[in-house]
């Protein structure tokens, strides 16, 4: 019995660390407003992002999570809805906002790159950042 408990604890320590806790985030809150978010924390998920999404509820968004803080450019290739993009640093502070970024229907699309380090990017419906008073310096709270 004692040996079984030790093996169980050892396997939890070994394999429990591999669990991606980012998927446990359900809400991203800024300036007192919360969004139910889908998490994009793998290369494939971040690459796909909100491509081909035709409509998104006003209380929804996508939170892109990177392994390290860095400069991460975004583009709107195959994105069908206009968005606000909010770059957030590793301290969970808003460092840049791209407002009303329009879909790109061409083969070559411009990138949005704030040249500021971030660890997260939150995409929400266009116009919401202004309407809700979200600004640089605000703190991201995740739940």
C-alpha positions in Angstrom: 0.0 0.0 0.0 2.8 2.4 0.9 4.6 1.5 -2.3 1.5 2.2 -4.4 1.1 5.7 -2.8 4.8 6.5 -3.5 4.4 5.4 -7.1 1.2 7.4 -7.5 2.9 10.5 -6.1 6.0 10.0 -8.3 3.9 9.6 -11.4 2.0 12.8 -10.6 5.2 14.7 -10.1 6.6 13.4 -13.4 3.6 13.6 -15.6 1.6 16.3 -13.7 4.2 18.9 -14.7 3.4 18.2 -18.4 -0.2 19.3 -18.0 -0.7 22.6 -19.8 -2.4 24.9 -17.3 -3.0 27.6 -19.9 -6.1 25.5 -21.1 -7.6 26.1 -17.6 -7.9 29.8 -18.3 -11.5 30.5 -19.2 -11.8 34.3 -18.9 -9.5 37.2 -19.7 -10.4 40.4 -18.0 -9.3 44.0 -18.8 -10.6 47.3 -17.5 -13.4 45.5 -15.6 -14.7 43.6 -18.6 -14.2 39.9 -19.0 -14.1 37.8 -22.2 -14.7 34.0 -22.4 -11.5 33.0 -24.3 -10.3 30.2 -26.4 -6.6 29.6 -25.7 -4.1 29.4 -28.5 -0.8 28.2 -26.9 0.6 25.8 -29.5 2.2 26.8 -32.8 -0.6 25.3 -34.8 -3.3 27.0 -32.7 -1.6 30.3 -32.8 -1.1 30.0 -36.6 -4.8 29.3 -37.1 -6.1 31.8 -34.6 -9.5 33.2 -35.6 -9.1 32.3 -39.3 -12.4 31.5 -41.0 -14.5 32.6 -37.9 -17.5 34.3 -39.4 -19.0 35.8 -36.2 -17.8 36.1 -32.6 -20.1 37.0 -29.6 -19.2 40.3 -27.9 -18.1 38.5 -24.7 -15.7 36.1 -26.5 -12.1 36.4 -27.6 -9.0 34.4 -28.2 -5.9 34.6 -26.0 -2.6 33.8 -27.6 -0.1 32.5 -25.1 3.6 32.3 -25.9 6.3 30.4 -24.1 8.6 33.5 -23.8 8.1 37.2 -23.9 9.1 38.6 -27.4 8.0 40.6 -30.3 5.2 38.8 -32.0 3.7 40.2 -35.3 0.1 39.3 -36.2 -1.7 39.3 -39.5 -5.3 38.9 -40.7 -4.8 36.3 -43.4 -8.1 34.4 -43.8 -9.6 36.2 -40.9 -13.2 37.2 -41.8 -14.1 39.6 -39.0 -12.4 42.9 -37.9 -10.6 42.7 -34.6 -8.9 44.7 -31.8 -5.6 43.1 -30.9 -4.1 43.7 -27.5 -0.5 42.8 -26.7 0.2 42.1 -23.0 3.7 41.6 -21.4 4.8 38.8 -19.0 3.7 41.0 -16.1 0.2 40.9 -17.6 0.2 44.6 -18.5 -1.2 46.0 -21.8 1.7 47.3 -23.9 0.0 48.0 -27.2 -3.4 47.9 -28.9 -4.1 47.7 -32.6 -7.7 49.0 -33.1 -10.1 48.0 -35.8 -7.8 45.7 -37.7 -9.5 44.8 -40.9 -9.6 41.3 -42.6 -7.1 40.6 -45.3 -8.5 38.9 -48.4 -5.2 39.0 -50.4 -2.4 36.5 -50.7 0.0 39.0 -49.1 -1.2 40.6 -45.9 0.4 43.4 -43.8 1.5 42.4 -40.3 0.7 44.3 -37.1 3.9 44.4 -35.0 4.1 46.8 -32.1 7.9 46.3 -31.6 7.1 45.8 -27.9 7.7 42.6 -26.1 4.6 40.6 -25.2 3.8 37.2 -23.8 0.1 37.3 -24.6 -2.1 38.8 -27.3 -5.9 39.1 -26.8 -8.1 39.3 -29.9 -11.6 40.7 -29.4 -14.3 42.2 -31.7 -13.3 45.5 -33.3 -14.2 48.6 -31.4 -14.5 46.9 -28.0 -11.2 48.2 -26.7 -12.3 51.8 -27.1 -15.9 51.2 -26.0 -14.8 49.4 -22.8 -12.0 51.9 -22.1 -9.2 49.3 -22.4 -5.8 51.2 -22.7 -2.1 50.7 -22.5 -1.1 50.1 -18.9 -4.2 48.1 -17.9 -3.7 44.8 -16.2 -4.9 41.5 -17.5 -6.6 39.2 -15.0 -7.2 35.6 -16.0 -9.7 33.3 -14.3 
